[in-house]
Amino acid sequence: MKKLLNQLFENYTLNEDEAYQIMVDISESKYSDIELASFLTVFNMRNITLDELKGYRRALLDLCLKVNLPKQALDIVGTGGDGKDTFNISTLSAFVIAGTGEKVIKQGNYGASSVSGSSNMLEQFGYQFSSEEAKLNQEYEEVGLTFLHAPLFHPALKKVANLRRELGVKTFFNLMGPLVNPVQPDFQNLGTFDVKTARLYHYVMQNSGNNYAISTALAGYDEISLTSPTKVYTNQGEFLYQSEDFGLETIQADQIAGGKTVDENAKIFLSVLQNESTKAQKEVVLANSALGLKTIHPTKDLKECVAIANESLASKKAFEIFQKLTNR
């Protein structure tokens, strides 16, 4: 690692196979926490390259615990690390989308640089993480939504989980999470914190054979925020969406801020699902849900998708999905 670090400090970039092997070595605990922290710091000082991203991703998918679930489902997930500390928008959107009758296989993790990741939120409500194939398939069939807690499926991610929490800043592992759902479902909604990363994702995903939408709000959010235009890359091309494209209003950043604790975020979470949140909180969830629905049904209009998502909340179907999943 010492030799590698010296090379990286001199702006050396890894080829895909080198990146692959490093991720394998991380999973086998070949590096100390100090070495890993130094290694992670490099990628906060420069952008990750496409070859590096592809190598890390290929290794994580090869190393992951394989689980046999149907691929006819959507994953909706963001990188995190945007520093915006919003409430759990993509996790809520997963329940809204499942409430419309679509299948969702969401991968998530604890927050590393934010108060509350998707795993924090579901754990708060008593959901038991599992890698048991029978349980996950039952949730898929009977609930319509199942959740994959990333450390249970990715040994390399588990190895660095504590270190990431201690560092408290985004690392390139934030970039990896959305790309390495073990199921690799047919439909993927991936949020990134900047346009450069969104483009990298686009290059990685365009040969995947999956329907995807990669979004980044120009105000720096890793999802549609309705505070600014959102750049979106899909199989069909590149788009710049304004709030009015969803039939929704532009909002202010403080209107979608999360709480200071997991408990405070949980209260916001429930208020949205029970259709009792503020208008801004509801609409930002509707916008992200709509993009997810459009990923599954590309010919549908965004405003039509917003209406479908709104019905999921208004009818309490999204809340019913949540209750089924967390009360099992």
C-alpha positions as CSV (number, residue, x, y, z in Angstrom):
1,M,0.0,0.0,0.0
2,K,2.9,2.4,0.8
3,K,4.1,2.2,-2.8
4,L,0.6,2.6,-4.2
5,L,-0.1,5.6,-2.0
6,N,3.1,7.3,-3.2
7,Q,2.1,6.7,-6.8
8,L,-1.4,8.0,-6.2
9,F,0.0,11.1,-4.5
10,E,1.9,11.8,-7.7
11,N,-1.4,11.7,-9.7
12,Y,-1.1,8.1,-10.9
13,T,-4.4,6.7,-11.9
14,L,-5.4,3.0,-11.7
15,N,-6.4,0.9,-14.6
16,E,-9.5,-1.2,-14.3
17,D,-7.7,-4.4,-13.2
18,E,-5.6,-2.6,-10.6
19,A,-8.7,-1.1,-9.1
20,Y,-10.4,-4.5,-9.1
21,Q,-7.5,-6.1,-7.2
22,I,-7.4,-3.3,-4.6
23,M,-11.1,-3.8,-3.8
24,V,-10.5,-7.5,-3.5
25,D,-7.6,-6.8,-1.1
26,I,-9.8,-4.4,0.9
27,S,-12.4,-7.2,1.3
28,E,-9.6,-9.5,2.6
29,S,-8.5,-7.0,5.3
30,K,-5.0,-6.6,3.8
31,Y,-4.8,-2.9,4.7
32,S,-4.8,-1.2,8.1
33,D,-7.3,1.5,8.9
34,I,-4.6,4.2,8.6
35,E,-3.7,2.9,5.1
36,L,-7.3,2.8,4.1
37,A,-8.0,6.3,5.4
38,S,-5.1,7.6,3.3
39,F,-6.3,5.7,0.3
40,L,-9.8,7.1,0.6
41,T,-8.4,10.6,1.1
42,V,-6.8,10.5,-2.4
43,F,-10.2,10.3,-4.0
44,N,-11.4,13.3,-2.1
45,M,-8.4,15.3,-3.6
46,R,-9.1,14.2,-7.2
47,N,-11.9,12.8,-9.3
48,I,-12.2,9.0,-9.7
49,T,-11.6,7.9,-13.3
50,L,-14.0,5.7,-15.3
51,D,-11.5,2.8,-15.3
52,E,-11.2,3.0,-11.5
53,L,-15.0,3.2,-11.1
54,K,-15.5,0.2,-13.4
55,G,-12.8,-1.9,-11.6
56,Y,-14.2,-1.2,-8.1
57,R,-17.7,-1.9,-9.3
58,R,-16.8,-5.2,-11.0
59,A,-15.0,-6.4,-7.9
60,L,-17.8,-5.5,-5.6
61,L,-20.3,-7.3,-7.8
62,D,-18.0,-10.4,-8.1
63,L,-17.4,-10.4,-4.4
64,C,-21.0,-9.8,-3.2
65,L,-23.3,-12.3,-1.7
66,K,-25.4,-13.5,-4.5
67,V,-29.2,-13.5,-3.9
68,N,-31.7,-15.0,-6.3
69,L,-34.5,-12.5,-6.6
70,P,-36.5,-11.5,-9.7
71,K,-34.9,-8.7,-11.7
72,Q,-38.3,-7.2,-12.7
73,A,-38.0,-4.4,-10.1
74,L,-36.7,-0.9,-9.5
75,D,-33.9,0.3,-7.2
76,I,-33.9,4.0,-6.3
77,V,-30.9,5.2,-4.4
78,G,-28.5,8.2,-4.1
79,T,-24.8,8.4,-3.4
80,G,-25.3,10.5,-0.3
81,G,-22.4,12.7,0.5
82,D,-24.0,15.9,-0.9
83,G,-23.9,17.6,2.5
84,K,-27.5,18.8,2.2
85,D,-28.9,16.7,5.1
86,T,-32.3,16.3,3.6
87,F,-34.8,13.8,5.0
88,N,-34.9,10.3,3.5
89,I,-36.4,11.2,0.1
90,S,-35.3,8.2,-2.0
91,T,-36.4,5.7,0.7
92,L,-39.8,7.4,0.8
93,S,-40.0,7.3,-2.9
94,A,-39.4,3.6,-2.9
95,F,-42.5,3.1,-0.8
96,V,-44.5,5.4,-3.0
97,I,-43.5,3.5,-6.1
98,A,-44.3,0.2,-4.5
99,G,-47.7,1.6,-3.5
100,T,-48.4,2.1,-7.2
101,G,-48.0,-1.7,-7.7
102,E,-44.5,-1.7,-9.0
103,K,-41.9,-4.0,-7.5
104,V,-38.9,-2.4,-5.7
105,I,-35.6,-4.0,-4.6
106,K,-33.8,-1.2,-2.8
107,Q,-30.3,-1.4,-1.6
108,G,-29.2,1.0,1.2
109,N,-26.8,1.6,4.0
110,Y,-26.3,3.6,7.2
111,G,-25.5,7.2,6.7
112,A,-21.7,7.8,6.6
113,S,-21.7,11.5,6.1
114,S,-25.3,12.3,6.9
115,V,-27.6,11.9,9.9
116,S,-29.8,9.2,8.5
117,G,-29.3,6.8,5.7
118,S,-32.0,4.4,4.5
119,S,-30.7,1.6,6.8
120,N,-30.9,4.0,9.8
121,M,-34.5,4.8,8.9
122,L,-35.8,1.3,8.4
123,E,-34.0,0.1,11.5
124,Q,-35.6,2.9,13.5
125,F,-39.0,1.4,12.6
126,G,-38.0,-2.1,13.6
127,Y,-37.2,-3.6,10.2
128,Q,-34.8,-6.6,10.6
129,F,-32.1,-6.7,8.0
130,S,-31.5,-10.1,6.4
131,S,-29.7,-11.8,3.6
132,E,-31.9,-14.8,3.7
133,E,-33.2,-15.5,0.2
134,A,-36.5,-16.9,1.3
135,K,-37.3,-13.9,3.4
136,L,-36.4,-11.4,0.7
137,N,-38.4,-13.3,-1.9
138,Q,-41.4,-13.4,0.4
139,E,-41.2,-9.6,0.8
140,Y,-40.8,-9.2,-2.9
141,E,-43.9,-11.2,-3.6
142,E,-46.2,-10.3,-0.6
143,V,-45.1,-6.7,0.1
144,G,-43.8,-5.5,-3.3
145,L,-40.7,-4.1,-1.7
146,T,-37.6,-5.6,-0.2
147,F,-34.5,-4.0,1.3
148,L,-30.9,-5.1,0.9
149,H,-28.7,-3.8,3.7
150,A,-25.4,-3.3,1.8
151,P,-22.9,-4.5,4.5
152,L,-24.7,-7.9,4.6
153,F,-24.0,-8.4,0.9
154,H,-20.7,-6.6,0.3
155,P,-17.7,-7.7,2.4
156,A,-15.6,-4.8,1.2
157,L,-18.3,-2.3,2.3
158,K,-18.5,-4.0,5.7
159,K,-14.8,-3.7,6.2
160,V,-14.8,0.0,5.8
161,A,-18.1,0.9,7.5
162,N,-16.7,2.0,10.8
163,L,-13.9,3.9,9.2
164,R,-16.4,5.8,6.9
165,R,-18.5,6.7,9.9
166,E,-15.4,8.0,11.8
167,L,-14.2,10.0,8.8
168,G,-17.7,11.5,8.4
169,V,-17.0,12.8,4.9
170,K,-18.0,11.4,1.5
171,T,-15.6,8.9,0.0
172,F,-15.5,7.0,-3.3
173,F,-17.6,4.3,-1.5
174,N,-20.4,6.8,-1.7
175,L,-20.0,6.5,-5.5
176,M,-20.0,2.7,-5.4
177,G,-23.2,2.0,-3.4
178,P,-25.8,2.8,-6.0
179,L,-24.0,0.8,-8.7
180,V,-23.7,-2.5,-6.9
181,N,-27.1,-3.7,-6.0
182,P,-26.5,-7.5,-6.0
183,V,-29.6,-8.2,-7.9
184,Q,-28.9,-5.6,-10.6
185,P,-32.6,-5.1,-11.2
186,D,-33.9,-4.2,-14.6
187,F,-34.8,-0.6,-13.6
188,Q,-32.4,1.7,-11.7
189,N,-32.8,5.3,-10.5
190,L,-29.4,6.5,-9.3
191,G,-28.8,9.9,-7.8
192,T,-25.4,11.6,-7.7
193,F,-24.1,14.8,-6.0
194,D,-22.6,16.4,-9.1
195,V,-22.7,16.3,-12.9
196,K,-19.2,14.8,-13.3
197,T,-20.3,11.8,-11.3
198,A,-23.6,11.5,-13.1
199,R,-21.7,11.4,-16.4
200,L,-19.4,8.6,-15.1
201,Y,-22.5,6.6,-14.0
202,H,-24.0,7.2,-17.4
203,Y,-20.9,5.7,-19.1
204,V,-21.0,2.7,-16.8
205,M,-24.7,2.1,-17.1
206,Q,-25.2,2.6,-20.9
207,N,-24.0,-0.9,-21.7
208,S,-25.8,-2.6,-18.8
209,G,-28.9,-3.4,-20.7
210,N,-31.0,-2.0,-17.9
211,N,-33.4,1.0,-18.0
212,Y,-31.9,3.7,-15.9
213,A,-32.2,7.4,-14.9
214,I,-29.2,9.1,-13.3
215,S,-30.1,12.4,-11.7
216,T,-28.2,15.3,-10.1
217,A,-29.8,18.6,-9.0
218,L,-27.7,21.5,-10.2
219,A,-27.9,22.9,-6.7
220,G,-25.8,20.0,-5.5
221,Y,-28.3,17.4,-4.4
222,D,-28.0,13.7,-5.2
223,E,-31.7,13.5,-6.2
224,I,-34.3,15.8,-7.6
225,S,-34.6,18.7,-5.1
226,L,-37.1,21.0,-6.9
227,T,-34.7,23.8,-5.6
228,S,-33.0,24.0,-9.0
229,P,-33.1,22.3,-12.4
230,T,-32.1,18.7,-12.4
231,K,-29.8,17.0,-15.0
232,V,-30.9,13.5,-15.9
233,Y,-29.2,10.9,-18.0
234,T,-31.2,8.0,-19.3
235,N,-31.2,5.3,-22.0
236,Q,-33.1,7.7,-24.1
237,G,-30.7,10.6,-23.7
238,E,-29.9,13.6,-21.6
239,F,-32.5,16.0,-20.1
240,L,-32.7,19.1,-18.0
241,Y,-35.9,19.1,-16.0
242,Q,-37.4,22.1,-14.3
243,S,-40.0,21.9,-11.5
244,E,-42.7,22.8,-13.9
245,D,-41.9,19.7,-16.0
246,F,-43.3,17.8,-13.1
247,G,-46.2,20.2,-12.7
248,L,-44.7,21.2,-9.4
249,E,-43.4,24.4,-7.8
250,T,-39.8,25.4,-7.2
251,I,-39.0,25.3,-3.5
252,Q,-36.4,26.5,-1.0
253,A,-33.6,24.4,0.5
254,D,-34.8,24.8,4.1
255,Q,-38.2,23.4,3.1
256,I,-36.7,19.9,2.5
257,A,-34.1,19.9,5.3
258,G,-34.0,16.8,7.5
259,G,-33.9,16.6,11.2
260,K,-30.9,16.7,13.4
261,T,-31.4,13.1,14.6
262,V,-32.7,9.9,13.2
263,D,-35.8,10.3,15.4
264,E,-36.6,13.7,13.9
265,N,-36.2,12.3,10.4
266,A,-38.5,9.4,11.3
267,K,-41.2,11.9,12.2
268,I,-40.9,13.5,8.8
269,F,-40.8,10.1,7.2
270,L,-44.1,9.1,8.8
271,S,-45.8,12.4,8.1
272,V,-45.1,12.0,4.4
273,L,-46.4,8.4,4.3
274,Q,-49.5,9.5,6.1
275,N,-50.0,12.3,3.7
276,E,-49.7,14.9,6.5
277,S,-46.3,16.5,5.6
278,T,-45.7,20.0,4.3
279,K,-46.4,20.6,0.6
280,A,-42.7,20.9,-0.2
281,Q,-41.8,17.6,1.6
282,K,-44.6,15.8,-0.3
283,E,-43.8,17.3,-3.7
284,V,-40.1,16.5,-3.6
285,V,-41.0,12.9,-2.9
286,L,-43.5,12.9,-5.7
287,A,-40.9,14.3,-8.1
288,N,-38.4,11.5,-7.3
289,S,-41.1,8.9,-7.4
290,A,-42.3,10.2,-10.7
291,L,-38.8,9.8,-12.2
292,G,-38.7,6.2,-10.9
293,L,-42.1,5.5,-12.5
294,K,-40.9,7.0,-15.8
295,T,-37.8,4.8,-15.7
296,I,-40.1,1.8,-15.6
297,H,-42.5,3.3,-18.2
298,P,-40.5,5.6,-20.4
299,T,-43.4,6.6,-22.6
300,K,-45.4,8.0,-19.7
301,D,-45.4,11.8,-19.2
302,L,-43.7,13.1,-16.0
303,K,-46.9,14.9,-14.9
304,E,-48.8,11.6,-15.3
305,C,-46.2,9.9,-13.2
306,V,-46.6,12.5,-10.5
307,A,-50.4,11.9,-10.5
308,I,-49.8,8.2,-10.1
309,A,-47.4,8.7,-7.2
310,N,-49.8,11.2,-5.6
311,E,-52.5,8.6,-5.6
312,S,-50.2,6.2,-3.9
313,L,-49.8,8.7,-1.0
314,A,-53.4,9.9,-1.0
315,S,-54.8,6.4,-0.9
316,K,-52.4,5.4,1.9
317,K,-51.2,2.5,-0.3
318,A,-47.5,3.7,0.2
319,F,-48.2,3.7,4.0
320,E,-49.7,0.2,3.8
321,I,-46.6,-1.1,2.0
322,F,-44.5,0.5,4.8
323,Q,-46.6,-1.2,7.5
324,K,-46.4,-4.6,5.8
325,L,-42.6,-4.4,5.5
326,T,-41.9,-3.1,9.0
327,N,-44.5,-5.2,10.9
328,R,-43.4,-8.6,9.6
